[in-house]
Amino acid sequence: MATTPGLPDVKQASVAVNHRDSEAGPFLETPIPPMLPKWPRILGAILNVLILAASISIIGILAHSLANYSGTRGIHFGGVAISWPTDLDLHPAYFFISVSAMSLAPNLVSTIISLRRRQALSYSVMEKVFLSISGVLLVLWIVADVLQGTSERTPKTDLLSWACRRRESDTNVLVRYTSICDEQRAVKWLAVIITIAECGSLACSVVTWCFIKRWARLLDQPWRVKA
């Protein structure tokens, strides 16, 4: 077959390309990312739902306790005895409400993300942000647990300490110290549950992240097979 002057021999070029491919091996398409393990996603979603439920419960319980406190504040019992001190420290209650409220949105979004994620794709910026927020919330819950435990063991003028130290008083029927004390202790244990659940949720996220990083390292390798 005649060749056109000035143009390369198509047959020879084809043979050269085939020879190079046979030495290096044919290129394959980048493989589809595999499915993520189910258990980190399912367990993480369950823990996030548990955190949501416990956070909402804490907000409701503390709102009820503060309502009882507000309704019985300023009552005097036969002279100098009063129902609640004028300088009652409500900061622990407000701190619990604030941390519980801050936990709602991140855990709700994390639950949706963990259920929708199927393949080992890279973490998005939003996922990294919410993962960082979860770490900050874990630290805040640990601080809340320590404060609540210290308050119960040490006589103070906050809602938990004042109510629990007057459970057996004669004024308990009117002020309902026992009810408020039990509610504050329930908040303490709910906070402990949330702290443990936050640790588990972060662990599930770390497992998923490690799986994605391992897959990313595989993608960095040349995807060839020898002929």
C-alpha positions in Angstrom: 0.0 0.0 0.0 1.4 3.4 -1.0 1.9 6.0 1.6 1.3 9.7 1.2 4.5 11.7 1.0 5.1 13.8 4.1 2.9 11.6 6.4 4.1 8.8 8.8 3.4 5.2 8.0 0.1 4.5 9.8 0.8 0.8 10.0 4.3 1.3 11.5 2.9 3.8 14.0 0.2 1.3 15.0 2.8 -1.4 15.5 4.9 0.9 17.7 2.0 1.8 19.9 1.0 -1.8 20.3 4.6 -2.7 21.2 4.7 -0.1 23.9 1.3 -1.2 25.3 2.5 -4.8 25.4 5.5 -3.8 27.5 3.8 -1.5 29.9 0.4 -3.2 30.0 -2.9 -1.8 28.9 -4.4 1.1 31.0 -7.5 0.3 33.0 -10.1 2.8 34.1 -9.9 4.0 37.6 -12.0 1.5 39.6 -15.2 2.5 41.2 -14.9 3.3 44.9 -16.0 0.3 47.0 -18.9 0.3 49.4 -18.1 1.4 52.9 -18.5 -1.1 55.8 -22.1 -1.0 57.1 -21.4 -1.2 60.8 -19.7 2.2 61.3 -22.4 4.0 59.5 -25.3 2.1 61.2 -23.7 2.3 64.7 -22.8 6.0 64.2 -26.3 6.8 63.2 -27.7 5.0 66.2 -25.4 6.8 68.5 -26.2 10.2 67.0 -29.9 9.5 67.4 -29.2 8.6 71.0 -27.4 11.8 71.5 -30.3 13.8 70.0 -32.8 12.1 72.2 -30.7 12.6 75.4 -30.0 16.2 74.5 -33.7 17.0 74.0 -34.5 15.2 77.3 -31.9 17.3 79.2 -33.4 20.5 77.8 -36.9 19.4 78.8 -35.9 18.3 82.3 -33.9 21.4 83.1 -36.8 23.6 81.8 -39.1 21.8 84.2 -36.6 22.2 87.1 -36.2 25.9 86.4 -40.0 26.3 86.2 -40.3 24.7 89.7 -37.5 26.9 91.0 -39.1 30.0 89.6 -42.5 29.1 91.1 -41.1 28.6 94.6 -38.4 31.3 94.7 -38.6 33.8 97.5 -40.7 31.7 99.9 -39.8 32.3 103.6 -40.4 29.6 106.2 -40.9 31.0 109.7 -38.3 33.8 109.8 -34.9 33.7 108.1 -35.3 30.3 106.4 -35.9 30.7 102.7 -36.7 28.2 99.9 -33.8 29.2 97.6 -30.8 31.5 98.2 -30.9 34.9 96.5 -27.5 34.2 94.9 -28.4 30.7 93.6 -26.0 29.7 90.9 -27.9 28.8 87.8 -24.9 28.7 85.5 -24.5 24.9 85.5 -28.2 24.5 84.4 -27.7 27.1 81.6 -24.5 25.5 80.6 -26.2 22.1 80.2 -29.0 23.7 78.2 -26.5 25.5 75.9 -24.4 22.4 75.2 -27.5 20.3 74.6 -28.9 22.8 72.2 -25.5 23.0 70.4 -25.5 19.2 70.0 -28.8 19.0 68.1 -27.9 20.4 64.7 -24.4 18.7 64.3 -25.7 15.3 65.3 -28.7 15.6 63.1 -26.6 16.5 60.1 -24.1 13.7 61.0 -26.9 11.2 61.1 -28.1 12.2 57.7 -24.6 12.1 56.2 -23.7 8.7 57.7 -26.9 7.2 56.4 -26.5 8.7 52.9 -22.8 7.9 52.5 -22.3 4.6 50.6 -19.0 4.7 48.8 -15.5 5.5 49.9 -15.4 9.0 48.5 -13.3 11.7 50.1 -14.6 13.7 53.1 -16.3 16.9 52.1 -15.5 20.2 53.8 -18.9 20.1 55.6 -18.2 16.7 57.0 -14.8 17.8 58.3 -16.4 20.8 59.9 -19.0 18.8 61.7 -16.4 16.2 62.7 -14.4 19.0 64.3 -17.6 20.4 66.0 -18.3 16.9 67.4 -14.8 16.9 69.0 -15.4 20.3 70.6 -18.8 19.1 71.9 -17.2 16.0 73.4 -14.8 18.3 75.4 -17.8 20.4 76.6 -19.7 17.3 77.7 -16.7 16.1 79.7 -16.5 19.5 81.4 -20.2 19.4 82.1 -19.9 15.9 83.7 -17.0 17.0 85.9 -18.9 20.2 87.0 -22.1 18.2 87.8 -20.2 15.5 89.7 -18.3 18.1 91.7 -21.5 20.0 92.5 -23.2 16.9 93.9 -20.3 16.0 96.2 -19.5 19.5 97.4 -22.0 21.8 99.2 -22.7 24.7 96.8 -25.5 27.1 96.1 -26.5 25.7 92.7 -29.7 23.9 91.8 -28.4 20.4 92.2 -26.5 20.8 95.5 -29.1 23.0 97.2 -32.0 20.7 96.3 -30.3 17.4 97.1 -29.1 18.7 100.5 -32.8 19.5 101.5 -34.5 16.3 100.3 -35.4 15.4 104.0 -36.4 18.9 105.1 -39.9 19.8 106.3 -40.3 22.2 103.5 -39.7 19.5 100.9 -43.5 19.1 100.3 -43.9 22.7 99.4 -40.8 23.3 97.3 -40.4 19.7 95.9 -36.6 19.5 96.5 -36.7 15.8 95.9 -38.2 16.1 92.5 -35.7 18.8 91.5 -32.8 16.8 92.9 -33.8 13.7 91.0 -34.1 15.7 87.8 -30.6 17.1 88.2 -29.2 13.6 88.9 -31.0 12.4 85.7 -29.4 15.2 83.8 -26.0 14.1 85.1 -26.4 10.5 84.0 -27.8 11.6 80.6 -24.7 13.7 80.2 -22.5 10.7 80.9 -24.5 8.7 78.3 -24.0 11.5 75.8 -20.3 11.7 76.5 -19.9 7.9 75.9 -22.0 8.1 72.8 -20.0 11.0 71.4 -16.8 9.0 71.9 -18.4 6.1 70.0 -19.7 8.3 67.2 -16.3 9.9 66.8 -14.7 6.4 66.7 -17.1 5.4 63.9 -16.2 8.5 62.0 -12.5 7.7 62.4 -13.0 4.2 61.1 -14.8 5.5 58.1 -12.1 8.1 57.5 -9.3 5.5 57.8 -11.1 3.3 55.2 -11.4 6.3 52.8 -7.7 7.2 53.3 -6.7 3.6 52.5 -8.7 3.7 49.4 -7.2 7.0 48.4 -3.7 5.5 48.7 -4.8 2.7 46.4 -5.9 5.3 43.8 -2.4 6.8 43.8 -1.0 3.6 42.4 -0.8 3.1 38.6 -3.8 1.1 37.5 -2.2 -1.3 35.0 -2.1 -5.0 34.5 0.6 -6.8 32.5 -0.4 -8.3 29.2 
